[in-house]
């Protein structure tokens, strides 16, 4: 499936800001706030639509794809690699579309952002996503824990060079 990937616009950001994921993936849910919408419009987010122009997901790059707690552990010190993040519309998750969706985003970054190597950060419980990332060729290189009001979450840092 070939996707139309372009800079995020307000209507797409508004739709995505309403996405809510079921447990245990609620960590990735949005909250519909202006702050959330503004982040999606910060220039590092790109929407992904199918041939019928249905919004199916997004990609983010650079600092927007990092988990802030990871900076204190030095996991983002290497600057010769581009950070990538992504999200699929909740009702499409678990439907076997992940590898194709992810590869579309990586190709976009190679062709439009000059990316040569990639780094991503994923919650260690997200086995579904990790399976996709490993299938594409990513390898775990480090991990760190984030402590928040909902408890501890371990994150894996994975790279593809």
N, C-alpha and C positions, 0 to 999 in steps of 0.2 A: 504494500500500500504506500503510495507516494503522498506525502503531506504538503500542504501549503503552510510554510513557516514564515512569519513576518513579525515585525515589531508589535508588541502588545498595544492595543488601543483601549480606550476607556470602557467601551461596552463589554469587551472580552474580560478586562480586569474585574468589572462589576460581576459578571457571571461566575468567574473563577472564585471570587471572594466569598461566594455562597456555598462552595463545595465543602461537604462534610463527609468524612470517611468513617466507616464502622470500626469498632475496636478490633484488633489492637492498633489500628492505623490512625486513630483520632489525633495523634500527634501532628499529622499532616493536614488537618482540617484548617480551613480559613475562618475568619470571624466577621466578615462583611463590614468592617470598619473603614473609615476614610484612610487610616494609616495603612491598612492592608492593601487597599486599592492603590494608594500612592506608591507603595513599595513595588507593586506589580507594574507600575508605570515609570520606574526609575531608569529605564534604558537598558537594563540587563535581562529583561524578560521578553520572550517571544512566544506568540501563540501558535498553535498547530491545529489546522482544520483539515477535514477530509475533502474529497472532490465535490461533495454537495455543500461545502462551506459550513459543516457542523463542527463546532469547537470540540476538540477531543482531548486537548492537553496543552501543556506549556513547557518551555525549557527556560532555565536561567543560567547565567554564566558569571564568572569572576566572583567577587566578594558576595554577591547575592546568593551564590550556591554554597556558601560556607556556613557552618554552624558556629556562631560567635565564640562559644566556649572552647572550641578547638584551638583558637589563636593562642590561648594561655599555655597550651601543650606543645606549641611550635609545629603543629601538623600542616600549617599552610605556609611555612617559611620558603619553600621552593617556589620561585616566581616564574620558572621557565615552563610552566604547565598551566593549563586552563581548568578552572573548577567548573563543573557542570552539575546542574540539578534539574529535576523534571517532576511533573505531576500529570497524571491522567485523570480524566473525568471519572469520578468514583464508580459509576455503574459500568465502566469499561475495564476496571481493574480485575485481574484474575481471569480474564477472558482469552489469554494467550496472545495478546497484542504487544506485549512489552518489548520483545527483542526488536521487532520492526520499528516500533515507536522510538525506541532509544537510538537505534542506528540512524534514523532520519535526523535526529537532533545532533548526533556526532558528525554526520556528513555536512549538515548546515554549518556547524562550528568550524570544520575544516575549510569549507569553501568560502564562507563569509567572514570568519573571524581569524583565519590563518592559524587555527589550532593545530598543533603537532602531537601533543600529549595531553592526557586528561586526568583529572583527579575528581573524585566524588566522595561524599560523606553520607552514610546511610545508618539508620538505627539498626543495631545488631539483631533485633527481633524480627526485622522485615525480611524474612527468608525468601519471600516471593520476589522481592526486588533484587536481593543478593543473587539469586539464581539467574536472573536476567543479566545482571552485570557480569557475572562469571562466564556466562555463555557468550557474551560479547568479547570477553578477553581480559576483563579487569581482575586485578589481584589485590588482596588485602595487604597493606603495608604498615598500618598502625591502627591504634584505637585510643579512645579517651572516654571518660564519663562526664556527663553533664548532670549536675544536681539542680533540680528545680522544685517548685511547690508540688509537683506531681510525683516526685521521687527521683531516683537515679535512672538514667538512660545511657547505655553504652552505645557509642557510635564507632563504626568502622570507617577508616579512610582507605579507599581503593584507587589504584591507578591503572592507566592504560597508556603505554608509551610506544 
